Structure formats: structure tokens, C-alpha cells
Amino acid sequence: MIELLRIRDLALIGMSCPKLAELHVPGLRIGDEGLAWLARGCNTALRSLDLARCAGVTGLGLAAVADECPNLEVLNLGGCLGLGD
């Protein structure tokens, strides 16, 4: 099982799948920069993003998702320890 998605992997997913509507990557290490690249590529198509228990996600990555993915309806952040209150 993949445990780490590198920045280039997420950028490639974003660029190659501009119509990606759902992405489920629970439990993986995803950094803010990678999440920003993914959001830029998928932007308006992305409707559901499951980041449950993903390490490395902070408010910076989530801000990129909020800015780039205006049609996002579902965001699962359960167990993401890098987030503040």
C-alpha cells in the first residue's frame, strides 16, 4: 500500500485528471504543497475529498483547497492531527 504521495504525484493527478470529482486518500502522508497542486489541477470538478487520518495537512493546504475548489461539497478531515482548533 502507498503511504506517501509525493508532491509530483499529486501534481500529476491534478494535471492528468482535471475532471476528477472524488478522491479518497485516507491515511496517507500528504503535505500542503502537494494538496495545493492537486487542488489547482482538479479545481472546479472536485466535489468530494477524503483526507481522513492524512499526516501533513495543515490550514495552508486547506486554504488552497478552499480557494481552488469552489464546488467541493464533501471534505473528510477526521483524524488529521496537523489541524488546529
N, C-alpha and C positions, 0 to 999 in steps of 0.2 A: 504494500500500500504506500502511496505517496504521502509523505508527511510534510514536505516543504515545497511550496510553489515559489519559484524564483521570480523576480521582477520581470525578467524577459518572458517567462512562461505566461504570466498574467497579461502582459502587453500583447503577446501573440494571440492569446484567446480573445482579447478585446478587438484587435485589428482583424482577426480572421472570422470572427463571429459577430458582426455588427447587428444582427437580428436576434441575438441571444436574449431570450425572455426570462429564463430561470437558470440560476446557478446555485448548486448545493455543494459546499466545500467544508463541511463541519470537521473540526478537529485539526485543521491544517495550520501551519505557520504561514501567515500572510502579513507582510508588512504594509505600512501605509503607502509607500511609493508604488508597490505592486497593485494595491487596491485602487489607487488613483489612475494608473494606466488602464486597468480593467474598466473602470467607470468611463473613462474618456472614449474607449472603443465601443462599448455597448450602449452607452448613454440612453437615448430615448426608448430603446427597445426593452431594456431591463426592467422587469416587473417584480421579480422575486429574487432575493439574495439571502442565502443561508450561511452565516458565518459563525454558527454556534461553536463555542469552545475553540475558536481560532486565536492563536497566540499572535502578538504583534500588531493587532488592530487597536488604534487609538482614535481620539477625536479628530486628528488630522486626516486620516483615511476616510472616516465617516463624513467629514466635511466635503471631501472630493466627491463621494457618492451622492451626497445631497445636492451639490452643485451640478453634477453632470447627468444625474439620472432622475429627471423630474417626474417620470411615470412610475417610479418604484412604489409598489403597494405593500410588499411584504419584506421585512428585514428582521432576520432572526439573529440576535446578538447574545443569546443565552450562554452563560459561562465564559464570556470574553473578559478576561481579567485585566486587560490593559485599559479599560474604560473607567473614568472617574464617575462620581455620583452625578 
